Amino acid sequence: MISGQKQNNISALRRKVRAFYRTHKRDFPWRRTKDPYHILVSEVMLQQTQTQRVIPKYISFLKKFPTLQALAQAPLKEVLIVWQGLGYNRRAKMLHKAAQSIVFEKGGVLPTVYEDLVNLPGIGEYTAKAIRVFVWDKPEVLIETNVRAVFIHEFFNTKKKVSDKDICVLVQRTLPRKNFSEWYAGLMDYGSYLKQTYTNPSRKSATHAKQTAFVGSDREIRGAIIRVLSKKPLTKRSLTALPFDKDRIEIQLEKLLKEGLIEKARSTYRLPS
């Protein structure tokens, strides 16, 4: 049960978010479309990546691969090259596989049903629900970093280790009767503002984990390997000359091979065809 005070706070939050959105609405290219493919691309790119980094890559990616069919038929190498700069290259591979599944197994149409979406390669619970909200305006319960910040700030400001389960109850209660995509856009914009204005409320979340530094990380090594191989195939000797520990480079080479992000022919490594 929701207490009377909390219900009053829910009503107040609805008014606050709508007022904020009217005057502080952010403009992103994926908010100007209902194209299912474009929303799919944006949601995969936005996983673990800030919006300002995504914008130019989203535009260039859709210019290179304007349709699901174009993406599905492209070599993975081309997809990885265009993806450069976003990091987490496995997302590019999974997006490519999802496009192939949709085009070659599902008639070229992105599924509308949650269970079908979540079974696509690389499409998890949040991404499947976000696609349904932002393409078809479905009333899903979404939690991402900015939405989480709003509900912790407004309802759990003095609590630590706030669970997503508790937040979900309130997200469900605040859903409007219609215009769900606009409501979530408002929540995300307000949450972004809160994180810039106050100490990040999401630090009080039970799911919060401090992001590790990129410099010197395995992610940096993996990105460097993909980047140099996007220019030309190289031998292990050339790759281990990169400015990282040789043993760590060799470990990441093996991992990238197992993940299918690179290939090896004799002693030469290259991006997959």
N, C-alpha and C positions, 0 to 999 in steps of 0.2 A: 504493500500500500504506500502511496505517496502522501506525506503529511500536508496539512493545509498550507503551512508556511512554504514548503517546497513547491507546492502547486502555484502559489503566488509568485515564487521566484521563476518558475517556468514561464508564466505569462509575461513577466517582466523581461525575461531573456528574449522571448519572441519579439517584443517591441524593440528592444535594444539592438538586436541583430538586424532587423529590417531597417531601422533608422540608420545604422552604421553603413549598411550596404547601399542605401540610396545615395549617400554622400561620399563613400570611399570605395566604391566598386572597382576592383582591379580588372584590367583588360588583358586577356590572354587569347592567343589565336584559337585555342581549342574551345574557348567559350563562345566563339562565333559560329560554331558548326554543330550539327546533330548527325553528321556523317559517322556511322558506326566504326568504320576503319580509322578515321582520323582520331576519334576518341580512344580507340584501342591503342593506337600508337602513343598518344599523349599519356595515357595511364601507365603504360609500361615504362616510358621514359621518366615519368615522375616518381617512380619507385626509388627511394633513397637518394633523390637528386633535387636540388633547389630549382624553383621555377625559372629563375633568370638564366640558368645554365641550359635549361631545356628548350627555351624559346627558339634560339637560332638553329639548334639541332632538329627540332620538330619541323621547322620550315624547310630546311635543306633535305631532310629525310623524305618528306612528302613530295618535294620537287623531283627527287631521284626515283622514288617509288610511289607514284600518285594513286595507285589502287592496290587492293589485296592481290589481284592477279599479277601485277608488276612485281610486288614483293615476293610472292610465292615462286615466281619463275626466275628470279634473280639468283645468281650464285651467292652462297654464304659469304664468300670473300668480299663481294661488293657491299653487302650489308654491313660487315664489320668495318670496312673502310669508312663508310658514311657515318657509322656510329662513333668513330674515334672522337675522344674528348668528353664523352658522357661517363665512361667507366662502367664497371660491372658488365663486361662484354657478353657474359652468359645471357643477359636479358635480350641482346640482339639476336642471338641464336634461337632462343625460345620464341621470340616474336616471329622470326622467320619460319620456324616449325609450325607455329599456330596458324600463320597465313597459309602454309601449305596444307594443313589439315582442313581449314575452312574451304579452300579452293578445290582441292582434289577429293575431299571426302564429304563435304557438306554443301555442295552446290554453289560455292562462292558467296554464301550469305552468312554473316555473323549471327550465331544463334541468339535468340532473345531470352531463352529459358536459363535460369541461373545454373541448374545442374549441368546443362550442356556447355555453358561458358566456362565453368570452373574445371571442366575436364579437358580443356584445351591446354597445350603445352605452355607452361610459364604463367598461367592465369590462376592466381590464388583467390581466396574468398573475397578480400577487399576489392581487387581489380574487377572481378566478375560483378560485384554489386555496384561498383562505381560506374561501370559501363551501362548497367541497367538504369541507373539514376540519370546520368548525363546524356544518354542517347534517347531513352524511352520514357524518362520522367517517372520511374517506378519508385514506390515508397520503401526503399531498403534502409536498413540501419547501418550507417557508415561510421567508422572510427579511423581517422588518420591523425597525424601529429597536431594539426591546427584545430581540428574538431575536439581532440582530447584536451588541448590547452584551454579551450573555451569552457568546457564542463568542469574541469578541475578548478579553474579560476572562479567560476560562478557558484559552484556547489560544494567543493571540497577544499577550500582554500586553506583550512587549518589541519587537513588530514595528510598523512604520508602513505605511500604505497597504495594508491588508489587503483582498484582493479578495473579493467575494461568491462567486466560484467556489470559492475555498479554503474558505470558510465552509460552502457547500452540501455539500461532501463530508462534513463533520462533522455537519451537521444530519441528513443521510441516515443516518449511522452511529448516531446517538443515538435514532432513531425507535423507539418501543416496538412490541410486537406488536399492540397494540390501544389503545383509548382515546386516539386521536390528538388529539382536540379538548382533552381535559384536559391532555395533555402540553404542547401549545402554550400553553394558558392559564397553566400553571406557568412555562414559559420566559418568557412575557411579563411575568408578575408579578415573577419574579426579576430580569429585565432592568431593569424599572422601578426596583426597589430598588437595583440596582447604580448606575444613573444618578443616583440621589439621594444615594448614599453615597460614591461615588468621582467623580473627574473623568470625565465621560462617555466610556466606552470607545469609543463609536462615532466619536469624533474621529480614531481611528486607522484608520478605514475608508477605502478608496480612493474610496468614493462620498460621503463626508462633504462637505457644503457648508454654510457658515455661513448661517443664516437671516437674510434681510434684515429690517430694521425695518419694522413695519407703518405707523407714523405717517409721513405724508408720501409713502407709496408709491403706485404705481398701483393696488394692491389697495384701499387706503383710498378713493381717488377712485371706483373702480368700485362699491365697496360703498355709498358715499354717494349715488351716482346711483341705484342700484337702490332704496335705502331711501326717498328722497324720491319716486321715481316709484311706489312701492308705495302711497303715500297719494293721489296724483292726477297726471294728466298735466301736463307742464310744457313751456314753450317753451325753446329754447336760451338765450335771454336770462336766463330764471330759473335755469337749470341752471348757467350760467357765473357766476352770483352766489354759488355755493358757495365756501367759503373755501379754494380751491386756485387754482393758476395757470390762467388761462383757456385757454391753448393746450393744456395737459395734459388739461383737461376735455374739450376738443373731440376730442382724439386718442382718449380712452377712449370717448366717445360713438360714434365711428365704429367702434371695435373691438366694442363691445357690440352695435351694429346688425348687423355682419357675423356675429357669433356667435349672433344670434337671441335675445339676452337682453333686448333692448328693441326697440320698433317706432317708426316715425316716420310721422305723417300730416300732410302739409303742414309746418307749422313746429312741430308739437307732438310731443313724445316721450312714450311710455307703455310700461308693461309689456305683453308679448304676451298676447293673449286665449287 
